[in-house]
Amino acid sequence: MTACPVCDSAKVEIIYHGRDKVLASFSATNLPDLILLRCRSCGMLFLDALTADTKTEHEAYWKILVNNTGGEGPQENSRQRESLFKELEARRNTGNLIEVGSGNGSLLRTAQEKGWHATGIELSEKATSLARDKYGIDILTGTLESAYPKLQPASFDAAVMWGVIEHLKQPKETLVTLKALLRKGGILAIYTPNADSIFHKAARFIYLSTFGRIRFFMERVIIAMHFMYFTPDTLQKVLAECGFRVVKTEMADIDIDFIFRAHSNFWWSNRIFLGFAKIIQKIGHINSMHSHMIVFAESV
């Protein structure tokens, strides 16, 4: 089994074994087995090594987004954007900002409107094409590591990973590269699902308490496109390993209506489940068990 990507411990255990129901919604072949592991040393949740190709999965992800939503992002992200740029503005010096996983380019467009010199990196060719067509933004296609030789070290004030770090098989490699690109005192903003959320905890409890017989809910929170499942604690640990210090953590949510619309060819089209998901989301707010989190970390 795969060693922990945060602490490199080999003391890991299997807590879930299933199939990817999202990929199954548009492809009946080459569906990967999903084996969710938990590190006994640091508590990190992550998928065991997958045979599926990362780029193929990412293109499929953007295909369903574009087909079902026209490439628009969730409303929650738009409402959180002003708060995001308020934090980034406090670190402005050179005025350079880099976004890893730029998607359709909407955040980069906002950054440019606010006076930032914005650079984007995106793996999906479909997403970068959408960014050029919709916003006239040129984004480097590929991984951050492949783009690194074209970038100036220690030249960026701010870096953004919005719904990205959970997709990475080796997040520490990307974080170390970002550390090299950020100037000392620069800020990294990460938006990612929260594995301490009520959705994740309830799904794991139901699966484990029924000895794996009821996997419906785990099939909805564990997907092949998400390799890493961070909690606030495990994200802080991996950031510290890579030379960052967490300065602020905010609880956040995803726009559930957007998720149901984006995956309308999948289980999300069930309106009863949509209502149920919204109720669970509101319950999660009581104990700050939100579905997502935003973490701001300083390069030290």
Stockholm file with secondary structure:
# STOCKHOLM 1.0

chainA/1-300         MTACPVCDSAKVEIIYHGRDKVLASFSATNLPDLILLRCRSCGMLFLDALTADTKTEHEAYWKILVNNTGGEGPQENSRQRESLFKELEARRNTGNLIEVGSGNGSLLRTAQEKGWHATGIELSEKATSLARDKYGIDILTGTLESAYPKLQPASFDAAVMWGVIEHLKQPKETLVTLKALLRKGGILAIYTPNADSIFHKAARFIYLSTFGRIRFFMERVIIAMHFMYFTPDTLQKVLAECGFRVVKTEMADIDIDFIFRAHSNFWWSNRIFLGFAKIIQKIGHINSMHSHMIVFAESV
#=GR chainA/1-300 SS CCCCTTTCCSCEEEEEEEECHHHHTTCCSSCCEEEEEEETTTCCEEECCCCSCHHHHHHHHHHHHHHHHTTCCCHHHHHHHHHHHHHHHTTCSSCEEEEESCTTSHHHHHHHHTTCEEEEEESCHHHHHHHHHHHCCCCEESCHHHHGGGSCTTCEEEEEEESCGGGCSSHHHHHHHHHHHEEEEEEEEEEEECTTSHHHHHHHHHHHHTTTSCCTTHHHHCCTTCCEECCHHHHHHHHHHTTEEEEEEEEECCCHHHHHHHTTTTGGGCHHHHHHHHHHHHHHHHTTCCSEEEEEEEEC
#=GC SS_cons         CCCCTTTCCSCEEEEEEEECHHHHTTCCSSCCEEEEEEETTTCCEEECCCCSCHHHHHHHHHHHHHHHHTTCCCHHHHHHHHHHHHHHHTTCSSCEEEEESCTTSHHHHHHHHTTCEEEEEESCHHHHHHHHHHHCCCCEESCHHHHGGGSCTTCEEEEEEESCGGGCSSHHHHHHHHHHHEEEEEEEEEEEECTTSHHHHHHHHHHHHTTTSCCTTHHHHCCTTCCEECCHHHHHHHHHHTTEEEEEEEEECCCHHHHHHHTTTTGGGCHHHHHHHHHHHHHHHHTTCCSEEEEEEEEC
//
